[in-house]
Amino acid sequence: MVKKDITPIEAARQFNATNALDFAGDVCNIGPRCNGNPGELKAAYLMATELEKYGLNVPRKKWIYEKTYNVIGKIEGTTNPDRYITLASHIDSPHPTVVGVTDDATAMGIQVEIARILANTNKTILIIGFGVEELWFKGSEDFVKKHPEIVRNCDAMIDLNCVGAGEYVTPISSTSLPEPVKADPKLLKLIEESANELKTPLMIDTKTYSSDTYHF
C-alpha cells in the first residue's frame, strides 16, 4: 500500500508492468471467456481473489445474465467516500474461440496492479470487471440500473478497453457506436497532462465504440 502523502504521479511510477502482464497471462491461460461460459466465471473469480489480496472489499454477488456477474472491488474514500471514481474493464473475450489478450485481459492486469498500489484515496475508487461486455455492455447496463446513486455521484468513469495493443495511450474523445457518446473534456485534459508528466506517448482517437462507458 502507498503512503498517505504520496502524489498520484509517484504512485503511477510504482506501477509494475510485469505484474500486470503476469496476471493478464493467468487470465488468458483460462481460455476463451465468452457469454458467461465456465472460462468467464473462472476469470471473474480470479480477478475477485486478486483484488481481495490487496485489501479491497469485493462482494460476491451474482447478477443473472447467462450466469455471469460483475466483479466490483472497492477502495473506500477517506474524506469523500460518497464521491466515486470508477476504473473499469470487461472480463469476457470477444469470441468463443479466442482468449482476448488485449480485449480485455491486459486491462484486468492493469486494474489489479493499480489495486496493489492505491490506498488512502480521498474519493471511493471502484475497480470493476464487467461481465458480457461483448453483448453490448450487459454488465455495465446492469450495474447502472442497480446503482443509480453511484452513477449520480461518479466524478469519472475510466474504461480500459483494448489496452496494450499499440505504442500510445489512446483515450477516446467521442464515438458514434452504438449511439453518439462524448468523453468529459476535463477528464481528457487530465489524462493528457498526466501522460505528459509521465512522458508517455498519447494520442486522442474517435475510431472505436464506447464500451462499458456507454451506460454511464
Biotite code that builds the C-alpha atoms (Angstrom):
import biotite.structure as struc

atoms = struc.array([
    struc.Atom([0.000, 0.000, 0.000], chain_id="A", res_id=1, res_name="MET", atom_name="CA", element="C"),
    struc.Atom([1.238, 3.517, -0.744], chain_id="A", res_id=2, res_name="VAL", atom_name="CA", element="C"),
    struc.Atom([1.601, 6.152, 1.955], chain_id="A", res_id=3, res_name="LYS", atom_name="CA", element="C"),
    struc.Atom([-0.967, 8.864, 2.515], chain_id="A", res_id=4, res_name="LYS", atom_name="CA", element="C"),
    struc.Atom([1.295, 11.663, 1.363], chain_id="A", res_id=5, res_name="ASP", atom_name="CA", element="C"),
    struc.Atom([2.371, 10.080, -1.909], chain_id="A", res_id=6, res_name="ILE", atom_name="CA", element="C"),
    struc.Atom([1.416, 12.022, -5.042], chain_id="A", res_id=7, res_name="THR", atom_name="CA", element="C"),
    struc.Atom([-0.555, 10.459, -7.925], chain_id="A", res_id=8, res_name="PRO", atom_name="CA", element="C"),
    struc.Atom([2.492, 10.735, -10.184], chain_id="A", res_id=9, res_name="ILE", atom_name="CA", element="C"),
    struc.Atom([4.678, 8.985, -7.597], chain_id="A", res_id=10, res_name="GLU", atom_name="CA", element="C"),
    struc.Atom([2.042, 6.257, -7.340], chain_id="A", res_id=11, res_name="ALA", atom_name="CA", element="C"),
    struc.Atom([1.992, 5.891, -11.135], chain_id="A", res_id=12, res_name="ALA", atom_name="CA", element="C"),
    struc.Atom([5.744, 5.411, -11.139], chain_id="A", res_id=13, res_name="ARG", atom_name="CA", element="C"),
    struc.Atom([5.306, 2.440, -8.792], chain_id="A", res_id=14, res_name="GLN", atom_name="CA", element="C"),
    struc.Atom([3.289, 0.637, -11.464], chain_id="A", res_id=15, res_name="PHE", atom_name="CA", element="C"),
    struc.Atom([4.956, -2.666, -12.332], chain_id="A", res_id=16, res_name="ASN", atom_name="CA", element="C"),
    struc.Atom([4.134, -3.724, -15.890], chain_id="A", res_id=17, res_name="ALA", atom_name="CA", element="C"),
    struc.Atom([5.459, -7.231, -15.276], chain_id="A", res_id=18, res_name="THR", atom_name="CA", element="C"),
    struc.Atom([2.891, -7.769, -12.529], chain_id="A", res_id=19, res_name="ASN", atom_name="CA", element="C"),
    struc.Atom([0.110, -6.608, -14.838], chain_id="A", res_id=20, res_name="ALA", atom_name="CA", element="C"),
    struc.Atom([1.260, -8.816, -17.703], chain_id="A", res_id=21, res_name="LEU", atom_name="CA", element="C"),
    struc.Atom([1.652, -11.836, -15.437], chain_id="A", res_id=22, res_name="ASP", atom_name="CA", element="C"),
    struc.Atom([-1.953, -11.505, -14.280], chain_id="A", res_id=23, res_name="PHE", atom_name="CA", element="C"),
    struc.Atom([-3.147, -10.995, -17.867], chain_id="A", res_id=24, res_name="ALA", atom_name="CA", element="C"),
    struc.Atom([-1.318, -14.200, -18.758], chain_id="A", res_id=25, res_name="GLY", atom_name="CA", element="C"),
    struc.Atom([-3.104, -16.056, -15.962], chain_id="A", res_id=26, res_name="ASP", atom_name="CA", element="C"),
    struc.Atom([-6.435, -14.825, -17.341], chain_id="A", res_id=27, res_name="VAL", atom_name="CA", element="C"),
    struc.Atom([-5.560, -15.901, -20.883], chain_id="A", res_id=28, res_name="CYS", atom_name="CA", element="C"),
    struc.Atom([-4.434, -19.314, -19.672], chain_id="A", res_id=29, res_name="ASN", atom_name="CA", element="C"),
    struc.Atom([-8.022, -19.965, -18.599], chain_id="A", res_id=30, res_name="ILE", atom_name="CA", element="C"),
    struc.Atom([-9.008, -19.948, -22.275], chain_id="A", res_id=31, res_name="GLY", atom_name="CA", element="C"),
    struc.Atom([-11.904, -18.197, -24.025], chain_id="A", res_id=32, res_name="PRO", atom_name="CA", element="C"),
    struc.Atom([-14.242, -16.259, -21.705], chain_id="A", res_id=33, res_name="ARG", atom_name="CA", element="C"),
    struc.Atom([-17.452, -15.638, -23.564], chain_id="A", res_id=34, res_name="CYS", atom_name="CA", element="C"),
    struc.Atom([-21.193, -15.251, -22.848], chain_id="A", res_id=35, res_name="ASN", atom_name="CA", element="C"),
    struc.Atom([-20.960, -16.469, -19.272], chain_id="A", res_id=36, res_name="GLY", atom_name="CA", element="C"),
    struc.Atom([-19.148, -19.716, -20.110], chain_id="A", res_id=37, res_name="ASN", atom_name="CA", element="C"),
    struc.Atom([-17.069, -21.509, -17.418], chain_id="A", res_id=38, res_name="PRO", atom_name="CA", element="C"),
    struc.Atom([-13.979, -19.586, -18.553], chain_id="A", res_id=39, res_name="GLY", atom_name="CA", element="C"),
    struc.Atom([-15.630, -16.250, -17.872], chain_id="A", res_id=40, res_name="GLU", atom_name="CA", element="C"),
    struc.Atom([-16.704, -17.374, -14.412], chain_id="A", res_id=41, res_name="LEU", atom_name="CA", element="C"),
    struc.Atom([-13.165, -18.587, -13.645], chain_id="A", res_id=42, res_name="LYS", atom_name="CA", element="C"),
    struc.Atom([-11.707, -15.255, -14.792], chain_id="A", res_id=43, res_name="ALA", atom_name="CA", element="C"),
    struc.Atom([-14.186, -13.347, -12.636], chain_id="A", res_id=44, res_name="ALA", atom_name="CA", element="C"),
    struc.Atom([-13.241, -15.450, -9.615], chain_id="A", res_id=45, res_name="TYR", atom_name="CA", element="C"),
    struc.Atom([-9.533, -14.967, -10.343], chain_id="A", res_id=46, res_name="LEU", atom_name="CA", element="C"),
    struc.Atom([-9.933, -11.189, -10.518], chain_id="A", res_id=47, res_name="MET", atom_name="CA", element="C"),
    struc.Atom([-12.025, -11.020, -7.343], chain_id="A", res_id=48, res_name="ALA", atom_name="CA", element="C"),
    struc.Atom([-9.473, -13.109, -5.448], chain_id="A", res_id=49, res_name="THR", atom_name="CA", element="C"),
    struc.Atom([-6.589, -10.933, -6.635], chain_id="A", res_id=50, res_name="GLU", atom_name="CA", element="C"),
    struc.Atom([-8.337, -7.701, -5.630], chain_id="A", res_id=51, res_name="LEU", atom_name="CA", element="C"),
    struc.Atom([-9.083, -9.143, -2.202], chain_id="A", res_id=52, res_name="GLU", atom_name="CA", element="C"),
    struc.Atom([-5.386, -9.978, -1.806], chain_id="A", res_id=53, res_name="LYS", atom_name="CA", element="C"),
    struc.Atom([-4.680, -6.239, -1.912], chain_id="A", res_id=54, res_name="TYR", atom_name="CA", element="C"),
    struc.Atom([-7.272, -5.422, 0.715], chain_id="A", res_id=55, res_name="GLY", atom_name="CA", element="C"),
    struc.Atom([-10.243, -4.467, -1.461], chain_id="A", res_id=56, res_name="LEU", atom_name="CA", element="C"),
    struc.Atom([-13.764, -5.347, -0.427], chain_id="A", res_id=57, res_name="ASN", atom_name="CA", element="C"),
    struc.Atom([-15.229, -7.488, -3.219], chain_id="A", res_id=58, res_name="VAL", atom_name="CA", element="C"),
    struc.Atom([-18.836, -8.621, -2.682], chain_id="A", res_id=59, res_name="PRO", atom_name="CA", element="C"),
    struc.Atom([-19.516, -11.978, -4.335], chain_id="A", res_id=60, res_name="ARG", atom_name="CA", element="C"),
    struc.Atom([-22.994, -11.151, -5.610], chain_id="A", res_id=61, res_name="LYS", atom_name="CA", element="C"),
    struc.Atom([-24.082, -12.622, -8.920], chain_id="A", res_id=62, res_name="LYS", atom_name="CA", element="C"),
    struc.Atom([-26.380, -10.910, -11.341], chain_id="A", res_id=63, res_name="TRP", atom_name="CA", element="C"),
    struc.Atom([-28.288, -13.121, -13.733], chain_id="A", res_id=64, res_name="ILE", atom_name="CA", element="C"),
    struc.Atom([-27.368, -12.890, -17.389], chain_id="A", res_id=65, res_name="TYR", atom_name="CA", element="C"),
    struc.Atom([-26.073, -16.103, -18.854], chain_id="A", res_id=66, res_name="GLU", atom_name="CA", element="C"),
    struc.Atom([-24.882, -16.978, -15.317], chain_id="A", res_id=67, res_name="LYS", atom_name="CA", element="C"),
    struc.Atom([-22.130, -14.361, -15.130], chain_id="A", res_id=68, res_name="THR", atom_name="CA", element="C"),
    struc.Atom([-21.516, -11.383, -12.872], chain_id="A", res_id=69, res_name="TYR", atom_name="CA", element="C"),
    struc.Atom([-19.619, -8.131, -12.345], chain_id="A", res_id=70, res_name="ASN", atom_name="CA", element="C"),
    struc.Atom([-16.535, -8.089, -10.137], chain_id="A", res_id=71, res_name="VAL", atom_name="CA", element="C"),
    struc.Atom([-16.660, -4.896, -8.056], chain_id="A", res_id=72, res_name="ILE", atom_name="CA", element="C"),
    struc.Atom([-13.648, -4.041, -5.895], chain_id="A", res_id=73, res_name="GLY", atom_name="CA", element="C"),
    struc.Atom([-13.890, -1.061, -3.576], chain_id="A", res_id=74, res_name="LYS", atom_name="CA", element="C"),
    struc.Atom([-11.275, 1.222, -2.025], chain_id="A", res_id=75, res_name="ILE", atom_name="CA", element="C"),
    struc.Atom([-13.179, 3.345, 0.492], chain_id="A", res_id=76, res_name="GLU", atom_name="CA", element="C"),
    struc.Atom([-12.554, 7.082, 0.248], chain_id="A", res_id=77, res_name="GLY", atom_name="CA", element="C"),
    struc.Atom([-11.083, 8.776, 3.307], chain_id="A", res_id=78, res_name="THR", atom_name="CA", element="C"),
    struc.Atom([-12.651, 12.253, 3.115], chain_id="A", res_id=79, res_name="THR", atom_name="CA", element="C"),
    struc.Atom([-15.261, 12.000, 0.334], chain_id="A", res_id=80, res_name="ASN", atom_name="CA", element="C"),
    struc.Atom([-16.448, 8.377, 0.432], chain_id="A", res_id=81, res_name="PRO", atom_name="CA", element="C"),
    struc.Atom([-19.727, 9.239, -1.322], chain_id="A", res_id=82, res_name="ASP", atom_name="CA", element="C"),
    struc.Atom([-17.930, 10.501, -4.435], chain_id="A", res_id=83, res_name="ARG", atom_name="CA", element="C"),
    struc.Atom([-16.710, 7.839, -6.843], chain_id="A", res_id=84, res_name="TYR", atom_name="CA", element="C"),
    struc.Atom([-14.030, 7.209, -9.422], chain_id="A", res_id=85, res_name="ILE", atom_name="CA", element="C"),
    struc.Atom([-14.749, 4.091, -11.494], chain_id="A", res_id=86, res_name="THR", atom_name="CA", element="C"),
    struc.Atom([-11.947, 2.207, -13.214], chain_id="A", res_id=87, res_name="LEU", atom_name="CA", element="C"),
    struc.Atom([-13.430, -0.447, -15.482], chain_id="A", res_id=88, res_name="ALA", atom_name="CA", element="C"),
    struc.Atom([-12.554, -3.327, -17.763], chain_id="A", res_id=89, res_name="SER", atom_name="CA", element="C"),
    struc.Atom([-14.505, -6.304, -19.028], chain_id="A", res_id=90, res_name="HIS", atom_name="CA", element="C"),
    struc.Atom([-13.938, -9.926, -18.136], chain_id="A", res_id=91, res_name="ILE", atom_name="CA", element="C"),
    struc.Atom([-15.176, -11.591, -21.299], chain_id="A", res_id=92, res_name="ASP", atom_name="CA", element="C"),
    struc.Atom([-13.269, -12.199, -24.514], chain_id="A", res_id=93, res_name="SER", atom_name="CA", element="C"),
    struc.Atom([-14.701, -11.196, -27.902], chain_id="A", res_id=94, res_name="PRO", atom_name="CA", element="C"),
    struc.Atom([-15.336, -14.677, -29.309], chain_id="A", res_id=95, res_name="HIS", atom_name="CA", element="C"),
    struc.Atom([-15.730, -18.270, -28.041], chain_id="A", res_id=96, res_name="PRO", atom_name="CA", element="C"),
    struc.Atom([-12.509, -19.275, -29.801], chain_id="A", res_id=97, res_name="THR", atom_name="CA", element="C"),
    struc.Atom([-10.099, -16.548, -28.614], chain_id="A", res_id=98, res_name="VAL", atom_name="CA", element="C"),
    struc.Atom([-8.560, -15.676, -25.236], chain_id="A", res_id=99, res_name="VAL", atom_name="CA", element="C"),
    struc.Atom([-8.815, -11.894, -25.634], chain_id="A", res_id=100, res_name="GLY", atom_name="CA", element="C"),
    struc.Atom([-5.291, -10.835, -24.705], chain_id="A", res_id=101, res_name="VAL", atom_name="CA", element="C"),
    struc.Atom([-5.796, -7.104, -25.294], chain_id="A", res_id=102, res_name="THR", atom_name="CA", element="C"),
    struc.Atom([-9.585, -7.396, -25.255], chain_id="A", res_id=103, res_name="ASP", atom_name="CA", element="C"),
    struc.Atom([-9.542, -7.341, -22.301], chain_id="A", res_id=104, res_name="ASP", atom_name="CA", element="C"),
    struc.Atom([-7.110, -9.409, -20.198], chain_id="A", res_id=105, res_name="ALA", atom_name="CA", element="C"),
    struc.Atom([-4.372, -6.758, -20.222], chain_id="A", res_id=106, res_name="THR", atom_name="CA", element="C"),
    struc.Atom([-6.847, -4.252, -18.766], chain_id="A", res_id=107, res_name="ALA", atom_name="CA", element="C"),
    struc.Atom([-7.634, -6.656, -15.935], chain_id="A", res_id=108, res_name="MET", atom_name="CA", element="C"),
    struc.Atom([-3.896, -6.902, -15.275], chain_id="A", res_id=109, res_name="GLY", atom_name="CA", element="C"),
    struc.Atom([-3.623, -3.112, -15.093], chain_id="A", res_id=110, res_name="ILE", atom_name="CA", element="C"),
    struc.Atom([-6.537, -2.982, -12.673], chain_id="A", res_id=111, res_name="GLN", atom_name="CA", element="C"),
    struc.Atom([-5.114, -5.464, -10.192], chain_id="A", res_id=112, res_name="VAL", atom_name="CA", element="C"),
    struc.Atom([-1.727, -3.729, -10.310], chain_id="A", res_id=113, res_name="GLU", atom_name="CA", element="C"),
    struc.Atom([-3.442, -0.400, -9.573], chain_id="A", res_id=114, res_name="ILE", atom_name="CA", element="C"),
    struc.Atom([-5.239, -2.121, -6.696], chain_id="A", res_id=115, res_name="ALA", atom_name="CA", element="C"),
    struc.Atom([-1.836, -3.147, -5.326], chain_id="A", res_id=116, res_name="ARG", atom_name="CA", element="C"),
    struc.Atom([-0.628, 0.443, -5.365], chain_id="A", res_id=117, res_name="ILE", atom_name="CA", element="C"),
    struc.Atom([-3.612, 2.569, -4.383], chain_id="A", res_id=118, res_name="LEU", atom_name="CA", element="C"),
    struc.Atom([-4.623, 3.291, -0.809], chain_id="A", res_id=119, res_name="ALA", atom_name="CA", element="C"),
    struc.Atom([-5.887, 6.210, 1.263], chain_id="A", res_id=120, res_name="ASN", atom_name="CA", element="C"),
    struc.Atom([-7.654, 7.918, -1.624], chain_id="A", res_id=121, res_name="THR", atom_name="CA", element="C"),
    struc.Atom([-9.925, 10.887, -0.913], chain_id="A", res_id=122, res_name="ASN", atom_name="CA", element="C"),
    struc.Atom([-12.789, 9.566, -3.044], chain_id="A", res_id=123, res_name="LYS", atom_name="CA", element="C"),
    struc.Atom([-14.011, 5.998, -3.236], chain_id="A", res_id=124, res_name="THR", atom_name="CA", element="C"),
    struc.Atom([-12.376, 4.017, -6.047], chain_id="A", res_id=125, res_name="ILE", atom_name="CA", element="C"),
    struc.Atom([-14.377, 1.257, -7.706], chain_id="A", res_id=126, res_name="LEU", atom_name="CA", element="C"),
    struc.Atom([-12.354, -1.233, -9.737], chain_id="A", res_id=127, res_name="ILE", atom_name="CA", element="C"),
    struc.Atom([-14.869, -3.152, -11.825], chain_id="A", res_id=128, res_name="ILE", atom_name="CA", element="C"),
    struc.Atom([-14.591, -6.051, -14.223], chain_id="A", res_id=129, res_name="GLY", atom_name="CA", element="C"),
    struc.Atom([-17.857, -6.078, -16.142], chain_id="A", res_id=130, res_name="PHE", atom_name="CA", element="C"),
    struc.Atom([-19.419, -9.279, -17.435], chain_id="A", res_id=131, res_name="GLY", atom_name="CA", element="C"),
    struc.Atom([-20.539, -9.844, -21.048], chain_id="A", res_id=132, res_name="VAL", atom_name="CA", element="C"),
    struc.Atom([-19.337, -6.539, -22.459], chain_id="A", res_id=133, res_name="GLU", atom_name="CA", element="C"),
    struc.Atom([-19.291, -8.103, -25.907], chain_id="A", res_id=134, res_name="GLU", atom_name="CA", element="C"),
    struc.Atom([-23.093, -8.397, -25.949], chain_id="A", res_id=135, res_name="LEU", atom_name="CA", element="C"),
    struc.Atom([-23.455, -4.611, -25.965], chain_id="A", res_id=136, res_name="TRP", atom_name="CA", element="C"),
    struc.Atom([-22.349, -3.916, -22.412], chain_id="A", res_id=137, res_name="PHE", atom_name="CA", element="C"),
    struc.Atom([-24.835, -6.012, -20.443], chain_id="A", res_id=138, res_name="LYS", atom_name="CA", element="C"),
    struc.Atom([-22.738, -5.983, -17.265], chain_id="A", res_id=139, res_name="GLY", atom_name="CA", element="C"),
    struc.Atom([-22.376, -2.197, -17.104], chain_id="A", res_id=140, res_name="SER", atom_name="CA", element="C"),
    struc.Atom([-26.042, -1.772, -18.009], chain_id="A", res_id=141, res_name="GLU", atom_name="CA", element="C"),
    struc.Atom([-26.975, -3.952, -15.047], chain_id="A", res_id=142, res_name="ASP", atom_name="CA", element="C"),
    struc.Atom([-24.647, -2.006, -12.740], chain_id="A", res_id=143, res_name="PHE", atom_name="CA", element="C"),
    struc.Atom([-26.074, 1.373, -13.756], chain_id="A", res_id=144, res_name="VAL", atom_name="CA", element="C"),
    struc.Atom([-29.641, 0.161, -13.228], chain_id="A", res_id=145, res_name="LYS", atom_name="CA", element="C"),
    struc.Atom([-28.866, -1.242, -9.768], chain_id="A", res_id=146, res_name="LYS", atom_name="CA", element="C"),
    struc.Atom([-26.644, 1.601, -8.507], chain_id="A", res_id=147, res_name="HIS", atom_name="CA", element="C"),
    struc.Atom([-28.112, 4.938, -9.667], chain_id="A", res_id=148, res_name="PRO", atom_name="CA", element="C"),
    struc.Atom([-26.746, 6.675, -6.562], chain_id="A", res_id=149, res_name="GLU", atom_name="CA", element="C"),
    struc.Atom([-23.190, 5.732, -7.526], chain_id="A", res_id=150, res_name="ILE", atom_name="CA", element="C"),
    struc.Atom([-23.693, 6.893, -11.107], chain_id="A", res_id=151, res_name="VAL", atom_name="CA", element="C"),
    struc.Atom([-25.074, 10.245, -9.901], chain_id="A", res_id=152, res_name="ARG", atom_name="CA", element="C"),
    struc.Atom([-22.021, 10.751, -7.692], chain_id="A", res_id=153, res_name="ASN", atom_name="CA", element="C"),
    struc.Atom([-19.422, 9.383, -10.098], chain_id="A", res_id=154, res_name="CYS", atom_name="CA", element="C"),
    struc.Atom([-16.852, 12.071, -10.900], chain_id="A", res_id=155, res_name="ASP", atom_name="CA", element="C"),
    struc.Atom([-15.026, 9.968, -13.500], chain_id="A", res_id=156, res_name="ALA", atom_name="CA", element="C"),
    struc.Atom([-15.536, 6.668, -15.282], chain_id="A", res_id=157, res_name="MET", atom_name="CA", element="C"),
    struc.Atom([-12.356, 5.400, -16.960], chain_id="A", res_id=158, res_name="ILE", atom_name="CA", element="C"),
    struc.Atom([-12.819, 2.296, -19.072], chain_id="A", res_id=159, res_name="ASP", atom_name="CA", element="C"),
    struc.Atom([-9.712, 0.309, -20.001], chain_id="A", res_id=160, res_name="LEU", atom_name="CA", element="C"),
    struc.Atom([-10.618, -1.445, -23.228], chain_id="A", res_id=161, res_name="ASN", atom_name="CA", element="C"),
    struc.Atom([-8.186, -2.922, -25.769], chain_id="A", res_id=162, res_name="CYS", atom_name="CA", element="C"),
    struc.Atom([-5.157, -1.617, -23.895], chain_id="A", res_id=163, res_name="VAL", atom_name="CA", element="C"),
    struc.Atom([-1.656, -2.807, -24.686], chain_id="A", res_id=164, res_name="GLY", atom_name="CA", element="C"),
    struc.Atom([-2.353, -3.056, -28.419], chain_id="A", res_id=165, res_name="ALA", atom_name="CA", element="C"),
    struc.Atom([-0.113, -0.199, -29.523], chain_id="A", res_id=166, res_name="GLY", atom_name="CA", element="C"),
    struc.Atom([2.599, 2.279, -28.598], chain_id="A", res_id=167, res_name="GLU", atom_name="CA", element="C"),
    struc.Atom([0.330, 5.101, -27.498], chain_id="A", res_id=168, res_name="TYR", atom_name="CA", element="C"),
    struc.Atom([-2.130, 5.699, -24.712], chain_id="A", res_id=169, res_name="VAL", atom_name="CA", element="C"),
    struc.Atom([-5.237, 6.470, -26.737], chain_id="A", res_id=170, res_name="THR", atom_name="CA", element="C"),
    struc.Atom([-8.250, 7.919, -24.915], chain_id="A", res_id=171, res_name="PRO", atom_name="CA", element="C"),
    struc.Atom([-11.433, 8.106, -26.966], chain_id="A", res_id=172, res_name="ILE", atom_name="CA", element="C"),
    struc.Atom([-12.916, 11.610, -27.167], chain_id="A", res_id=173, res_name="SER", atom_name="CA", element="C"),
    struc.Atom([-16.118, 10.618, -28.969], chain_id="A", res_id=174, res_name="SER", atom_name="CA", element="C"),
    struc.Atom([-17.780, 7.682, -30.656], chain_id="A", res_id=175, res_name="THR", atom_name="CA", element="C"),
    struc.Atom([-20.860, 7.002, -32.772], chain_id="A", res_id=176, res_name="SER", atom_name="CA", element="C"),
    struc.Atom([-21.496, 3.405, -31.667], chain_id="A", res_id=177, res_name="LEU", atom_name="CA", element="C"),
    struc.Atom([-23.966, 2.244, -30.563], chain_id="A", res_id=178, res_name="PRO", atom_name="CA", element="C"),
    struc.Atom([-25.090, 5.873, -30.279], chain_id="A", res_id=179, res_name="GLU", atom_name="CA", element="C"),
    struc.Atom([-23.076, 9.113, -30.063], chain_id="A", res_id=180, res_name="PRO", atom_name="CA", element="C"),
    struc.Atom([-21.143, 9.463, -26.798], chain_id="A", res_id=181, res_name="VAL", atom_name="CA", element="C"),
    struc.Atom([-18.628, 12.173, -25.843], chain_id="A", res_id=182, res_name="LYS", atom_name="CA", element="C"),
    struc.Atom([-15.907, 11.992, -23.222], chain_id="A", res_id=183, res_name="ALA", atom_name="CA", element="C"),
    struc.Atom([-15.622, 14.605, -20.484], chain_id="A", res_id=184, res_name="ASP", atom_name="CA", element="C"),
    struc.Atom([-13.152, 17.229, -21.798], chain_id="A", res_id=185, res_name="PRO", atom_name="CA", element="C"),
    struc.Atom([-11.848, 17.860, -18.265], chain_id="A", res_id=186, res_name="LYS", atom_name="CA", element="C"),
    struc.Atom([-11.009, 14.175, -17.895], chain_id="A", res_id=187, res_name="LEU", atom_name="CA", element="C"),
    struc.Atom([-9.322, 14.102, -21.299], chain_id="A", res_id=188, res_name="LEU", atom_name="CA", element="C"),
    struc.Atom([-7.232, 17.118, -20.296], chain_id="A", res_id=189, res_name="LYS", atom_name="CA", element="C"),
    struc.Atom([-6.232, 15.452, -17.015], chain_id="A", res_id=190, res_name="LEU", atom_name="CA", element="C"),
    struc.Atom([-5.187, 12.277, -18.877], chain_id="A", res_id=191, res_name="ILE", atom_name="CA", element="C"),
    struc.Atom([-3.157, 14.379, -21.321], chain_id="A", res_id=192, res_name="GLU", atom_name="CA", element="C"),
    struc.Atom([-1.442, 16.311, -18.516], chain_id="A", res_id=193, res_name="GLU", atom_name="CA", element="C"),
    struc.Atom([-0.651, 13.094, -16.652], chain_id="A", res_id=194, res_name="SER", atom_name="CA", element="C"),
    struc.Atom([0.759, 11.458, -19.787], chain_id="A", res_id=195, res_name="ALA", atom_name="CA", element="C"),
    struc.Atom([2.968, 14.474, -20.427], chain_id="A", res_id=196, res_name="ASN", atom_name="CA", element="C"),
    struc.Atom([4.304, 14.448, -16.874], chain_id="A", res_id=197, res_name="GLU", atom_name="CA", element="C"),
    struc.Atom([4.996, 10.719, -17.101], chain_id="A", res_id=198, res_name="LEU", atom_name="CA", element="C"),
    struc.Atom([6.487, 11.186, -20.594], chain_id="A", res_id=199, res_name="LYS", atom_name="CA", element="C"),
    struc.Atom([4.035, 8.636, -22.026], chain_id="A", res_id=200, res_name="THR", atom_name="CA", element="C"),
    struc.Atom([3.092, 8.939, -25.730], chain_id="A", res_id=201, res_name="PRO", atom_name="CA", element="C"),
    struc.Atom([-0.568, 9.861, -26.146], chain_id="A", res_id=202, res_name="LEU", atom_name="CA", element="C"),
    struc.Atom([-2.991, 10.499, -28.980], chain_id="A", res_id=203, res_name="MET", atom_name="CA", element="C"),
    struc.Atom([-6.740, 11.064, -28.785], chain_id="A", res_id=204, res_name="ILE", atom_name="CA", element="C"),
    struc.Atom([-8.898, 8.974, -31.113], chain_id="A", res_id=205, res_name="ASP", atom_name="CA", element="C"),
    struc.Atom([-12.509, 8.566, -32.225], chain_id="A", res_id=206, res_name="THR", atom_name="CA", element="C"),
    struc.Atom([-12.310, 5.222, -34.016], chain_id="A", res_id=207, res_name="LYS", atom_name="CA", element="C"),
    struc.Atom([-13.916, 2.725, -31.683], chain_id="A", res_id=208, res_name="THR", atom_name="CA", element="C"),
    struc.Atom([-17.128, 2.129, -29.804], chain_id="A", res_id=209, res_name="TYR", atom_name="CA", element="C"),
    struc.Atom([-17.673, 3.372, -26.277], chain_id="A", res_id=210, res_name="SER", atom_name="CA", element="C"),
    struc.Atom([-17.730, 0.001, -24.495], chain_id="A", res_id=211, res_name="SER", atom_name="CA", element="C"),
    struc.Atom([-18.826, -0.005, -20.840], chain_id="A", res_id=212, res_name="ASP", atom_name="CA", element="C"),
    struc.Atom([-18.727, 3.794, -20.597], chain_id="A", res_id=213, res_name="THR", atom_name="CA", element="C"),
    struc.Atom([-21.853, 3.862, -22.743], chain_id="A", res_id=214, res_name="TYR", atom_name="CA", element="C"),
    struc.Atom([-24.424, 3.349, -19.976], chain_id="A", res_id=215, res_name="HIS", atom_name="CA", element="C"),
    struc.Atom([-22.655, 5.817, -17.692], chain_id="A", res_id=216, res_name="PHE", atom_name="CA", element="C"),
])
